[in-house]
Amino acid sequence: MIRLVQPLFDQAELDAVSEVIRANWIAQGPRVRAFEEQFAASVGARHAIACQSGTAALSLALEAMGVAAGHEVVVPSLTFSASAATVVRQGSRVIWGEIASLDCPLLDETAWPADVTPATRAVMFVAYAGYIQRLVATRQACRQRGLKLIVDATHAPGLRPEGRPIGELCDCAAYSFHSTKNMTCGEGGMLVTDDADLNAFARRLREHGLERFADPDEAGYDYRIAFPGWNARISDLTAAVGLAQLGKLERFNARRIELAKLYDRKLAPLGLADLPLGRPFAGVRDSGTSHVYPVLVPRGADRRAVRVFLRERGIETAVHYTPLHRQSCYDVHAKAASLPITDDYTAREISIPLHAALTEQEQDTVVQALADALEACGRQPAQAERTVP
């Protein structure tokens, strides 16, 4: 099976974990602090708060920015559920945002302003597939309307927008280190910001709202609970793996970009009659992290049949994503929206294997199988695909 994603570990991760165990400090400690400092430097932010997941990072961000019941947040429908679920869990409502185009499926900063109300507090920009071309324009649109900007950068570790520090272009950004991501420690996340107040609040929120202070009698430390928080900490074991992966991230991203460019060239001739295979972000690979490689099957091709064909050839695929505005669980938490570009994109998208361990021979196998699948499955009546309830 040619895997869709694959973590890449070596002796560095084994040594890092062994050192933590030998030091006998496995809970949050010096490795977590080092991980935070080095990750902040890698993306260009003044502060970083390590936490349990990318979802936890988004939750910390929203609460630290005061997003609460009765508020609204703009979120693209083309994203994983965590982006919108964290808004709903704050008691807030979602304003669904449309993507700009099939070639650039990122939040369109010209579309959502018409839906903003006095209750709108923030915009969540999702760095889908590891690209952020429209972030600068989104930042300007937010500033004009007095809105906070959160970047869901779970697909984009190590990326600096247009070479600039991420801290300059948003109020905060959330990252994920899940096993499917460009760098991983199994689970884990990071919230970064240049805002000292947001950092201080989110850091306390991560640890039960706890504030430590020195005991005047020098018996140790004491604490008080500043506000009811929750436990979103990670361990030094997790951070040790994260540090080892962070040291390889630049190489991992470079290899993904190289493979994405090869896909662009090899897939260019594919299509169905005069209808080409869509290749979002083709031509701008150097400006992203190539977290996933999405293709759009031509209109008239049966996407489900294509995926079944590839599976039978031993090739794993996925769909990124089932659009959230079509998920019934969000009907009572969001304004109804007409998003024709998102609907078209998500009806045709397939993610094919892309990871730093993928070989060019495996890539050629994927390309040939996809060409065969389009020939075999093109122009067939589309079958209904099972969607997440």
C-alpha positions in Angstrom: 0.0 0.0 0.0 1.3 3.5 -0.9 0.3 5.4 2.1 -1.3 8.8 2.0 0.8 10.1 4.9 3.7 8.6 6.8 5.6 9.8 9.9 9.4 9.8 9.5 11.4 8.9 12.6 15.0 7.9 13.2 17.5 7.5 16.0 17.1 11.2 17.0 13.6 10.7 18.3 14.7 7.6 20.2 17.6 9.3 21.8 15.5 12.4 22.7 12.9 10.3 24.5 15.6 8.2 26.3 17.2 11.3 27.6 13.9 12.5 29.1 13.4 9.2 30.8 16.9 9.1 32.2 16.4 12.6 33.5 13.3 11.4 35.3 11.3 14.5 34.5 8.6 13.4 32.1 5.8 16.0 32.8 5.9 19.5 31.5 9.4 20.9 32.1 12.6 22.0 30.4 11.9 20.2 27.1 8.5 21.9 26.8 10.1 25.3 27.3 12.8 24.6 24.7 10.2 23.3 22.3 8.1 26.5 22.7 11.2 28.8 22.3 12.5 27.0 19.2 9.1 26.7 17.5 8.4 30.4 18.1 11.7 31.3 16.4 11.0 29.0 13.5 7.8 30.8 12.5 8.7 34.2 13.7 6.6 34.8 16.8 7.4 36.3 20.2 5.5 33.7 22.3 4.5 30.0 21.9 2.3 27.9 24.1 2.6 24.2 23.7 -0.6 22.2 24.2 -2.3 18.9 23.6 -3.5 19.4 20.0 -4.2 21.9 17.3 -7.8 21.8 18.5 -6.6 22.8 22.0 -4.6 25.6 20.5 -7.6 27.0 18.6 -9.7 26.8 21.8 -7.1 28.6 23.8 -6.9 31.3 21.2 -10.6 31.9 21.0 -11.1 32.1 24.8 -8.0 34.3 25.2 -9.4 36.7 22.7 -12.7 36.9 24.5 -14.8 35.1 21.9 -17.9 33.9 23.9 -21.7 33.3 23.8 -23.5 35.6 21.4 -20.4 36.3 19.2 -19.7 35.3 15.7 -16.6 34.0 13.9 -16.0 33.7 10.2 -14.7 30.2 9.3 -14.3 28.7 5.8 -16.5 25.6 5.2 -13.5 24.0 3.5 -11.7 22.8 6.7 -11.7 20.1 9.3 -14.4 20.2 11.9 -12.1 21.4 14.6 -11.9 24.9 13.1 -15.7 25.4 13.5 -16.2 23.1 16.5 -14.0 25.2 18.7 -16.1 28.3 17.9 -19.3 26.5 18.7 -17.9 25.2 22.0 -17.3 28.8 23.0 -21.1 29.3 22.6 -20.5 31.4 19.4 -22.0 31.2 16.0 -20.2 30.5 12.7 -20.3 32.6 9.6 -19.4 30.3 6.7 -16.8 31.8 4.4 -16.4 31.0 0.7 -13.1 30.1 -1.0 -11.6 32.3 -3.6 -11.4 29.8 -6.5 -10.8 26.2 -7.5 -7.1 27.0 -8.1 -6.8 28.9 -4.8 -9.2 27.3 -2.3 -8.5 29.7 0.5 -10.8 32.0 2.4 -11.9 34.8 0.0 -11.5 38.1 1.9 -13.9 39.9 -0.5 -16.8 37.5 0.2 -17.3 37.4 4.0 -17.4 41.1 4.9 -21.1 41.4 3.6 -22.1 38.9 6.4 -20.3 40.6 9.2 -22.5 42.0 12.0 -21.9 43.9 15.2 -21.7 40.5 16.9 -18.7 39.4 14.7 -15.5 39.2 16.7 -12.9 37.3 14.6 -12.0 35.7 11.4 -10.3 32.3 11.2 -8.1 31.9 8.2 -7.3 28.3 7.4 -3.9 27.5 5.7 -5.5 24.8 3.7 -3.0 22.2 2.3 -0.2 24.5 3.7 -0.8 27.6 1.6 -1.6 31.2 2.8 -1.6 33.4 -0.3 -4.6 35.5 0.8 -3.5 36.0 4.4 -2.1 39.5 3.9 -5.3 40.7 2.2 -7.4 39.0 5.0 -5.4 40.8 7.6 -6.1 44.1 6.0 -9.8 43.3 5.7 -9.9 42.4 9.4 -8.1 45.6 10.5 -10.6 47.7 8.5 -13.4 46.1 10.5 -11.8 45.9 13.9 -11.8 42.0 13.9 -9.3 39.7 15.4 -7.5 37.3 13.0 -6.7 33.7 14.0 -4.7 31.5 11.6 -5.5 27.8 11.6 -1.9 26.9 10.5 -2.2 23.2 11.3 -1.2 22.4 7.8 1.7 24.9 7.7 4.4 24.4 10.3 7.6 26.3 9.5 5.9 28.6 7.0 6.6 32.3 7.0 4.0 34.2 4.9 5.9 35.9 2.1 9.1 35.5 4.2 7.5 37.6 7.0 7.2 36.5 10.7 3.7 35.0 11.3 3.4 37.1 14.4 3.2 40.3 12.2 0.3 39.0 10.2 -2.3 37.8 12.7 -3.3 38.0 16.3 -2.3 34.3 16.8 -1.8 31.1 14.9 -2.5 27.5 15.9 -0.4 24.5 14.8 -0.9 20.7 15.1 1.6 17.9 15.5 -0.8 15.0 14.8 0.6 12.0 13.1 -0.7 13.1 9.7 1.2 16.5 9.8 4.5 17.6 8.3 6.1 17.2 11.7 4.7 15.1 14.4 5.0 14.0 18.0 1.9 11.7 17.8 -0.4 14.4 19.2 0.3 18.0 20.3 -0.2 21.5 19.3 1.2 25.0 19.6 -0.4 28.5 19.8 1.9 31.4 18.8 1.4 35.1 19.1 3.2 38.4 19.5 0.6 39.6 22.0 2.0 39.5 25.5 -1.4 39.7 27.2 -2.9 36.9 25.0 0.2 34.8 25.7 -0.1 35.3 29.5 -3.8 34.5 29.6 -3.6 31.4 27.3 -0.6 30.1 29.3 -2.6 30.3 32.5 -5.7 28.9 30.8 -3.7 25.9 29.7 -2.9 25.1 33.4 -6.2 25.3 35.2 -6.0 29.1 35.5 -3.2 28.6 37.9 -0.7 31.4 39.0 2.4 30.3 40.8 4.4 32.6 43.2 7.3 32.1 45.5 6.5 31.3 49.2 7.8 34.2 51.3 9.1 31.6 53.8 11.1 29.9 51.1 9.3 26.6 51.7 8.8 26.2 47.9 6.1 27.8 45.7 2.5 28.5 46.3 -0.3 29.3 43.9 -3.7 30.8 43.4 -6.4 30.1 40.8 -6.9 33.3 38.8 -9.9 31.8 36.9 -11.3 28.4 36.1 -9.0 26.9 33.4 -8.4 23.4 32.1 -5.5 21.1 31.5 -4.1 21.4 28.0 -0.4 20.7 28.8 2.0 18.4 27.0 4.7 16.3 28.6 8.5 16.6 28.2 8.3 13.2 26.4 6.1 14.7 23.7 8.2 17.9 23.5 11.4 15.9 23.1 9.9 14.2 20.0 8.7 17.6 18.8 12.2 19.1 19.2 13.7 16.3 17.2 11.1 16.7 14.4 11.5 20.4 14.4 15.2 20.0 13.6 14.2 18.1 10.4 11.1 20.2 9.5 12.9 22.4 6.9 14.1 19.2 5.1 10.7 17.6 5.4 9.0 20.6 3.9 11.5 21.0 1.1 11.0 17.3 0.1 7.2 17.8 0.1 7.5 20.8 -2.1 9.9 19.0 -4.5 7.4 16.1 -4.8 4.5 18.5 -5.3 6.3 20.1 -8.2 7.0 16.7 -9.8 3.3 15.9 -9.4 2.4 19.2 -11.1 4.5 18.2 -14.1 3.5 14.6 -14.3 -0.2 15.2 -13.8 -0.5 18.1 -16.3 -1.5 15.9 -19.3 -4.2 14.0 -17.3 -7.9 14.7 -17.8 -11.0 13.6 -19.4 -11.4 14.6 -23.1 -11.0 18.4 -23.0 -11.5 18.6 -19.2 -8.2 18.7 -17.4 -7.5 17.3 -14.0 -7.5 20.2 -11.5 -4.3 20.9 -9.6 -4.9 23.6 -7.0 -1.9 25.7 -6.0 0.1 24.5 -9.1 2.8 27.2 -9.8 3.0 28.5 -6.2 4.5 25.4 -4.5 7.5 27.4 -3.1 5.1 29.6 -1.1 3.6 26.7 0.9 4.4 23.5 2.8 2.6 21.1 0.6 0.9 19.3 3.5 -1.5 17.5 1.1 -1.7 17.2 -2.7 -5.3 17.8 -3.8 -6.5 17.1 -7.3 -9.9 17.8 -8.7 -11.4 15.1 -10.9 -12.9 16.5 -14.1 -16.6 17.2 -14.1 -18.4 14.0 -15.3 -15.9 11.6 -13.7 -17.1 9.5 -10.8 -14.9 10.4 -7.8 -16.0 7.5 -5.7 -15.2 5.1 -8.5 -11.8 6.7 -9.0 -11.0 6.3 -5.3 -12.1 2.7 -5.3 -9.9 2.0 -8.4 -6.9 3.6 -6.7 -7.5 1.6 -3.5 -7.6 -1.6 -5.6 -4.2 -0.6 -7.0 -2.8 -0.3 -3.5 -3.0 3.5 -3.3 -4.4 5.3 -0.3 -6.4 8.5 -0.8 -8.6 10.9 1.2 -11.0 13.7 0.8 -10.1 17.1 2.2 -12.8 17.9 3.2 -16.5 17.2 3.4 -17.8 20.8 3.6 -18.9 21.8 7.0 -21.8 23.9 5.9 -23.3 20.6 4.6 -22.9 18.9 8.0 -26.3 18.9 9.7 -24.8 19.2 13.2 -23.8 22.8 12.4 -27.3 23.9 11.2 -28.3 25.4 14.5 -24.8 26.9 15.1 -24.3 28.7 11.9 -26.0 31.0 9.4 -27.2 29.2 6.2 -24.8 29.9 3.4 -24.6 29.5 -0.4 -21.1 28.5 -1.2 -21.1 27.3 -4.9 -17.3 27.2 -5.3 -16.8 25.2 -2.1 -19.5 22.8 -3.2 -17.9 22.3 -6.6 -14.4 21.9 -5.1 -15.5 19.4 -2.4 -17.5 17.3 -4.8 -14.4 16.7 -7.0 -11.4 16.8 -4.6 -9.2 13.8 -3.9 -5.9 13.9 -1.9 -3.2 11.6 -3.2 -0.1 10.4 -1.4 2.4 13.0 -0.4 4.9 12.8 2.4 8.7 13.2 2.9 9.3 9.4 2.7 7.5 9.0 -0.7 9.8 7.8 -3.4 9.6 9.0 -7.0 9.0 5.4 -8.1 5.9 5.3 -5.8 4.9 8.7 -7.2 5.1 7.4 -10.8 2.9 4.4 -9.7 0.3 6.9 -8.3 0.3 9.0 -11.5 -0.1 6.0 -13.8 -2.9 4.6 -11.6 -4.7 7.9 -11.6 -4.5 8.1 -15.4 -5.9 4.6 -15.6 -8.6 5.4 -13.1 -9.8 8.4 -15.1 -9.9 6.4 -18.3 -11.8 3.6 -16.6 -14.2 5.7 -14.5 -14.7 8.8 -16.6 -18.2 9.7 -17.8 -19.7 7.1 -15.5 -22.9 8.1 -13.6 -21.6 9.3 -10.2 -22.4 7.1 -7.3 -23.4 8.5 -3.9 -20.5 8.8 -1.5 -20.9 8.1 2.2 -20.4 11.3 4.2 -19.8 11.9 7.8 -23.1 12.4 9.6 
